[in-house]
Amino acid sequence: MQNVSARRVLIKALLIFLAANLLFPVFSSSPGKGAEPKASPSLYNFVFPGRQRLPYGDQPDLAYNLSLFDLDAMFASHIIAAPKAEDEYRVVLLGDSSVWGFLLEPQDTLSAYLNAAGLSLAGRQVTFYNLGYPTMSVTKDLLLLEHALAYQPDLIIWLVTLESLPRDKQLSSPIVQHNPVPVRTLIETYALDLDPADPALENPSFWQRTLVGQRRPLADFLRLQMYGVMWAATSIDQYYPPSYDSPQSDLEADDSFHGLLPPTLQASDLALDVLQAGVQMAGEVPVLFVNEPIYISQGQNSNIRYNFFYPRWAYDQYRQVLLETCQQKDWDCLDAWDLVSLGEYTNSAIHLTPAGEKLLADQISQVTFKK
C-alpha cells in the first residue's frame, strides 16, 4: 500500500508540475492594450528602500545591481513604486545612460540635483524620479513611459538626442527586444513606422515561456531581491572603474550618419512619430522634451564632426527639424545642446560630470519651474 500511495503522490506532483508549466505562459503574459502593469512582488520599498535608478549592470557582484528585462520587477524595485504623497507633484525623467547617471554617484545624477533644489508648485513638493535607462532609443523610452504612467506622474521630462532617433536604433535596445509583446502593441496602437515582424524582436517559443523555460528570468528576479541587502547598506548600484578614457577629441574625416550623407537630413529619417506617441499616450500629463547637451570637440576634424556620434551637418539639421516639429505640434521643448562646457564630460559625448549635471538641472528647473 505504501508503494501505491507513493506512486499516487509522485503522479500528482508530476501533474501539478506539468500544469504549472503549461499555465505559466498564460498568467505571465504581458498586459493587454491599455492595461496597467501587473503588480510584482518585491522586497524594495518594503524591506529595503526603493532604488534611485532602474536596475542595470553587468558586474552584479561589484555593483549590487544587474540587468533584467522584466519591466514589472524593475519598476517594483524603484522608489517610484512607493505610494504617492498627497502633496507631491511627481515628475519622471526619461532618457538614456546620461539620465540614468553612468559613472555618477546616486547623489550626482540629474534627478538628484533637481530634487536638491527643493522646488514646489502650488503648495506641492516637486519630486523627480530617474527613469532613464542605458541604450539610446526613443522606443525604449516609450516602453518605459507606458509603465511610468501607472505611477501617476504630473509631468514628464523626456531627454533626447539625435543618436536616439534614427530608425535603425529603435529596436536595437535589449530591453525592447526582450519585450516583444508590449512593443508590438505600441507599434500597432500608435501606427509607428516600425516593423512588428522585425527579427530584432525576440519570439520565444511556448516552451521558453513555461516555468522551466523562464528559469533565468526568475533567477534574475531573485538575485535582484538579494542584492537589496547590499544596496540598502551601501547605496552602490554601479561599478566605478578607477580610470576611463575621455571623449574622443580627434575625429575621423567622416561625414556619414547611420548611412545618411549630406546635404539633407529629412524629418522622416527620424522616429519623431515615437515622440508624438509619447505625447498622445501621456494624455493630459504635460511633456517637456529636452535636447540633451553634447560634447563639442575642438580637435582634429572637428570642423566635420562635433564628436564621435555626430557629423555637424546632420546634427545641425536635426536641431532645426526638432525645433520646427516642436513649433508645429506645440510641444514644450528645451534645446540644451551646447549648455555644458568641454571639460564637463566623462567617458562619452553625452555623459556629464557632476558639475555638468548640476548645470543642466539648474537650466531645467529655471525653465520649467520659474521662481
C-alpha positions as CSV (number, residue, x, y, z in Angstrom):
1,M,0.0,0.0,0.0
2,Q,2.8,2.4,0.8
3,N,4.3,1.9,-2.7
4,V,0.8,2.6,-4.3
5,S,0.5,5.8,-2.2
6,A,3.9,6.9,-3.1
7,R,3.2,6.4,-6.8
8,R,0.0,8.4,-6.5
9,V,1.8,11.3,-4.7
10,L,4.5,11.2,-7.4
11,I,2.0,11.2,-10.2
12,K,0.0,14.1,-8.6
13,A,3.2,16.1,-8.2
14,L,4.2,15.5,-11.8
15,L,0.7,16.5,-13.0
16,I,0.9,19.7,-10.9
17,F,4.4,20.5,-12.2
18,L,3.2,20.0,-15.8
19,A,0.1,22.1,-15.2
20,A,2.2,24.9,-13.7
21,N,4.4,24.9,-16.8
22,L,1.5,24.9,-19.2
23,L,-0.4,27.7,-17.4
24,F,2.7,29.9,-16.6
25,P,2.8,31.4,-20.2
26,V,-0.9,32.3,-19.8
27,F,-0.7,34.1,-16.4
28,S,2.7,35.6,-17.0
29,S,1.9,37.1,-20.4
30,S,2.3,40.9,-20.8
31,P,-0.8,43.0,-20.1
32,G,-3.0,43.8,-23.0
33,K,-3.6,47.1,-24.7
34,G,-4.5,49.8,-22.1
35,A,-3.9,47.6,-19.1
36,E,-1.9,48.7,-16.2
37,P,1.4,46.9,-15.4
38,K,1.0,43.8,-13.2
39,A,1.9,44.1,-9.6
40,S,5.2,42.4,-9.0
41,P,6.3,41.1,-5.6
42,S,9.3,42.9,-4.3
43,L,11.3,43.5,-1.1
44,Y,12.0,47.0,-2.3
45,N,10.0,49.9,-0.8
46,F,9.1,47.4,2.0
47,V,12.2,45.6,3.5
48,F,14.7,47.7,1.5
49,P,14.5,51.3,0.3
50,G,13.5,51.7,-3.3
51,R,16.3,52.1,-5.8
52,Q,17.0,55.6,-7.2
53,R,17.6,54.1,-10.7
54,L,16.1,51.3,-12.7
55,P,18.2,48.1,-12.3
56,Y,21.0,47.9,-14.8
57,G,24.5,46.4,-14.7
58,D,26.8,43.7,-16.0
59,Q,29.0,43.3,-12.8
60,P,26.4,42.5,-10.2
61,D,28.9,41.4,-7.5
62,L,30.6,44.8,-7.6
63,A,27.6,46.9,-8.3
64,Y,24.9,45.1,-6.3
65,N,22.8,45.5,-9.4
66,L,22.0,43.7,-12.6
67,S,20.2,44.0,-15.9
68,L,16.9,42.2,-16.3
69,F,14.0,42.5,-18.8
70,D,11.0,42.2,-16.5
71,L,9.6,45.7,-16.5
72,D,7.2,45.0,-13.7
73,A,10.0,43.8,-11.4
74,M,12.2,46.7,-12.5
75,F,9.6,49.3,-11.6
76,A,8.7,47.5,-8.3
77,S,12.3,47.8,-7.2
78,H,12.3,51.6,-7.9
79,I,11.4,54.3,-5.4
80,I,8.6,55.4,-7.7
81,A,6.6,52.3,-6.6
82,A,6.2,53.8,-3.2
83,P,2.8,55.5,-2.5
84,K,2.5,59.0,-3.9
85,A,2.1,61.6,-1.2
86,E,-1.0,63.8,-1.3
87,D,1.1,67.0,-1.5
88,E,3.6,65.6,-4.1
89,Y,4.0,66.9,-7.6
90,R,5.6,63.9,-9.3
91,V,8.0,64.3,-12.2
92,V,9.5,61.5,-14.2
93,L,12.7,61.8,-16.2
94,L,13.1,59.6,-19.3
95,G,16.3,59.2,-21.4
96,D,19.5,57.3,-22.0
97,S,22.5,56.5,-19.8
98,S,23.2,60.2,-19.3
99,V,19.9,60.5,-17.4
100,W,20.5,57.2,-15.6
101,G,23.8,58.6,-14.5
102,F,26.6,56.5,-15.9
103,L,29.8,56.9,-13.8
104,L,27.9,59.1,-11.3
105,E,27.1,58.5,-7.7
106,P,23.4,58.5,-6.9
107,Q,23.6,62.0,-5.4
108,D,25.2,63.4,-8.6
109,T,22.5,62.4,-11.1
110,L,20.2,64.9,-12.8
111,S,17.2,63.8,-10.7
112,A,19.2,64.1,-7.5
113,Y,20.3,67.7,-8.3
114,L,16.7,68.6,-9.3
115,N,15.4,67.2,-6.0
116,A,18.1,69.0,-4.1
117,A,16.7,72.3,-5.4
118,G,13.7,71.8,-3.1
119,L,11.2,73.0,-5.7
120,S,7.5,73.4,-5.0
121,L,4.5,74.2,-7.2
122,A,1.1,75.4,-6.0
123,G,1.9,74.2,-2.5
124,R,3.0,70.7,-3.6
125,Q,6.6,69.4,-3.2
126,V,8.1,68.6,-6.6
127,T,9.8,65.2,-6.6
128,F,11.8,63.9,-9.6
129,Y,12.2,60.2,-10.4
130,N,15.0,58.9,-12.5
131,L,13.6,56.6,-15.1
132,G,16.5,57.0,-17.5
133,Y,17.9,53.7,-18.9
134,P,21.1,53.0,-20.7
135,T,20.9,52.4,-24.5
136,M,19.8,55.1,-27.0
137,S,16.3,54.6,-28.5
138,V,13.2,56.7,-28.0
139,T,11.1,53.5,-28.5
140,K,12.8,52.2,-25.4
141,D,11.8,55.4,-23.6
142,L,8.2,55.0,-24.9
143,L,8.1,51.4,-23.5
144,L,9.2,52.8,-20.1
145,L,6.8,55.7,-20.2
146,E,3.9,53.3,-20.7
147,H,4.8,51.7,-17.3
148,A,5.6,55.0,-15.7
149,L,2.1,56.4,-16.3
150,A,0.7,53.8,-13.8
151,Y,2.5,55.7,-11.1
152,Q,0.6,59.0,-11.5
153,P,3.2,61.4,-12.8
154,D,2.2,65.1,-13.1
155,L,5.0,66.0,-15.6
156,I,7.2,64.0,-17.9
157,I,10.6,65.4,-18.8
158,W,12.0,63.4,-21.8
159,L,15.6,63.9,-22.7
160,V,16.5,63.1,-26.3
161,T,19.5,63.3,-28.6
162,L,20.0,62.6,-32.3
163,E,21.5,59.2,-31.7
164,S,18.3,58.0,-30.0
165,L,16.1,58.9,-33.0
166,P,17.4,57.1,-36.2
167,R,15.0,54.4,-37.4
168,D,17.7,51.7,-37.2
169,K,18.2,52.4,-33.5
170,Q,14.6,51.9,-32.3
171,L,14.6,48.1,-31.9
172,S,18.3,47.7,-31.0
173,S,17.9,48.1,-27.2
174,P,17.9,44.7,-25.5
175,I,15.1,45.7,-23.2
176,V,13.0,46.4,-26.3
177,Q,14.0,43.2,-28.0
178,H,13.1,41.1,-24.9
179,N,9.6,42.7,-24.5
180,P,8.2,42.0,-28.0
181,V,4.5,41.8,-27.0
182,P,4.2,45.3,-25.5
183,V,6.5,46.8,-28.2
184,R,4.3,45.3,-31.0
185,T,1.3,46.6,-29.2
186,L,2.8,50.1,-29.2
187,I,3.6,49.9,-32.9
188,E,0.0,48.9,-33.6
189,T,-1.7,51.3,-31.2
190,Y,0.2,54.4,-32.4
191,A,0.8,53.3,-36.0
192,L,4.6,53.7,-35.6
193,D,6.8,53.5,-38.6
194,L,8.5,50.3,-37.3
195,D,8.2,46.7,-38.4
196,P,6.5,44.5,-35.8
197,A,7.9,41.5,-37.6
198,D,11.5,42.8,-37.3
199,P,13.8,39.8,-36.4
200,A,15.4,42.0,-33.7
201,L,12.3,41.4,-31.6
202,E,12.5,38.1,-29.7
203,N,10.0,35.4,-30.5
204,P,10.2,32.9,-27.6
205,S,8.6,29.6,-28.1
206,F,5.8,28.3,-25.9
207,W,8.3,26.1,-24.1
208,Q,10.6,29.0,-23.5
209,R,7.7,30.8,-21.8
210,T,7.0,27.9,-19.4
211,L,8.2,27.9,-15.8
212,V,11.1,25.8,-16.8
213,G,12.0,27.9,-19.8
214,Q,11.9,31.0,-17.6
215,R,14.5,29.8,-15.1
216,R,16.9,32.6,-16.0
217,P,14.5,35.5,-15.6
218,L,13.2,34.1,-12.4
219,A,16.7,33.7,-11.1
220,D,17.5,37.3,-12.1
221,F,14.4,38.4,-10.2
222,L,15.6,36.6,-7.0
223,R,19.1,37.9,-7.4
224,L,17.8,41.5,-7.6
225,Q,16.0,41.0,-4.3
226,M,19.1,39.6,-2.7
227,Y,21.2,42.5,-3.8
228,G,18.8,44.7,-1.9
229,V,20.7,43.9,1.2
230,M,24.0,45.5,0.0
231,W,22.2,48.2,-1.9
232,A,20.5,49.3,1.3
233,A,23.8,49.2,3.2
234,T,26.0,51.0,0.7
235,S,23.8,52.8,-1.9
236,I,26.1,51.4,-4.6
237,D,24.3,50.5,-7.8
238,Q,27.1,50.5,-10.4
239,Y,30.8,49.7,-10.7
240,Y,33.1,52.8,-10.8
241,P,36.3,51.9,-12.7
242,P,39.5,53.5,-11.3
243,S,40.0,55.2,-14.7
244,Y,38.4,55.7,-18.0
245,D,39.1,57.3,-21.4
246,S,37.8,60.8,-22.1
247,P,35.6,61.5,-25.1
248,Q,37.3,61.2,-28.4
249,S,38.6,64.7,-29.5
250,D,40.5,63.8,-32.7
251,L,37.9,62.5,-35.1
252,E,37.7,60.7,-38.4
253,A,37.1,62.8,-41.5
254,D,33.7,61.0,-42.0
255,D,30.5,63.0,-42.6
256,S,28.1,60.0,-42.7
257,F,25.4,59.4,-40.1
258,H,23.7,56.0,-40.0
259,G,24.2,55.5,-43.7
260,L,23.0,59.0,-44.5
261,L,25.1,61.5,-46.3
262,P,24.9,65.3,-46.7
263,P,23.3,67.6,-47.6
264,T,19.9,66.9,-46.1
265,L,18.5,65.1,-43.1
266,Q,14.8,64.6,-43.5
267,A,12.3,64.5,-40.7
268,S,11.2,61.1,-42.0
269,D,14.7,59.8,-41.2
270,L,14.0,60.2,-37.5
271,A,11.5,58.5,-35.2
272,L,9.6,61.7,-34.4
273,D,6.4,59.6,-34.5
274,V,7.6,57.9,-31.4
275,L,7.8,61.2,-29.6
276,Q,4.3,62.0,-30.9
277,A,3.1,58.7,-29.5
278,G,4.5,59.6,-26.1
279,V,2.6,62.9,-26.1
280,Q,-0.6,61.0,-27.1
281,M,0.0,58.3,-24.5
282,A,0.6,60.9,-21.7
283,G,-2.8,62.5,-22.4
284,E,-3.3,65.4,-20.0
285,V,0.1,64.9,-18.4
286,P,2.4,67.6,-19.9
287,V,5.6,66.5,-21.6
288,L,8.8,68.6,-21.9
289,F,11.3,67.5,-24.4
290,V,15.0,68.4,-23.7
291,N,17.7,68.1,-26.4
292,E,20.5,67.0,-24.1
293,P,24.0,68.5,-24.0
294,I,26.7,67.0,-26.2
295,Y,30.5,67.2,-26.2
296,I,31.7,69.7,-28.9
297,S,35.2,68.6,-29.9
298,Q,38.0,71.1,-30.7
299,G,40.4,68.5,-32.1
300,Q,41.3,67.1,-35.5
301,N,38.4,67.2,-38.0
302,S,36.1,69.0,-35.5
303,N,35.1,71.1,-38.5
304,I,33.5,68.0,-39.9
305,R,32.2,66.3,-36.7
306,Y,31.1,67.6,-33.3
307,N,32.0,64.3,-31.7
308,F,32.2,60.6,-32.3
309,F,28.4,60.4,-32.8
310,Y,27.6,63.4,-34.9
311,P,28.8,65.0,-38.1
312,R,28.0,68.7,-38.0
313,W,25.6,68.8,-40.9
314,A,23.4,66.0,-39.5
315,Y,23.3,67.4,-36.0
316,D,22.6,71.0,-37.1
317,Q,19.7,69.9,-39.3
318,Y,18.4,67.6,-36.5
319,R,18.2,70.6,-34.2
320,Q,16.3,72.6,-36.9
321,V,13.9,69.7,-37.6
322,L,13.3,69.2,-33.8
323,L,12.6,73.0,-33.4
324,E,10.2,73.1,-36.3
325,T,8.4,69.9,-35.0
326,C,8.1,71.4,-31.6
327,Q,6.6,74.6,-33.0
328,Q,4.2,72.8,-35.4
329,K,2.9,70.4,-32.8
330,D,3.0,73.0,-29.9
331,W,5.4,70.8,-27.8
332,D,7.3,72.2,-24.9
333,C,11.0,71.9,-25.8
334,L,14.3,73.0,-24.4
335,D,17.5,72.9,-26.5
336,A,20.4,72.5,-24.1
337,W,22.8,71.1,-26.7
338,D,25.7,73.5,-26.0
339,L,25.0,74.2,-22.4
340,V,27.9,72.2,-20.9
341,S,31.5,73.1,-21.5
342,L,34.1,70.8,-23.0
343,G,35.7,69.8,-19.7
344,E,32.5,68.5,-18.0
345,Y,32.1,65.2,-19.8
346,T,33.4,61.9,-18.5
347,N,33.8,58.9,-20.9
348,S,31.3,59.8,-23.7
349,A,30.0,62.7,-25.7
350,I,26.8,62.6,-23.7
351,H,27.9,61.5,-20.2
352,L,28.3,64.5,-17.9
353,T,30.4,65.2,-14.7
354,P,28.5,66.1,-11.5
355,A,29.1,69.8,-12.4
356,G,27.6,69.3,-15.8
357,E,24.6,67.6,-14.4
358,K,24.1,70.4,-11.9
359,L,24.2,72.9,-14.7
360,L,21.6,71.0,-16.7
361,A,19.4,70.6,-13.6
362,D,19.6,74.4,-12.9
363,Q,18.6,75.1,-16.5
364,I,15.6,72.6,-16.5
365,S,14.4,74.0,-13.1
366,Q,14.6,77.6,-14.3
367,V,12.7,76.9,-17.5
368,T,10.1,74.5,-16.0
369,F,9.5,75.9,-12.6
370,K,10.1,79.6,-12.9
371,K,10.5,81.2,-9.5
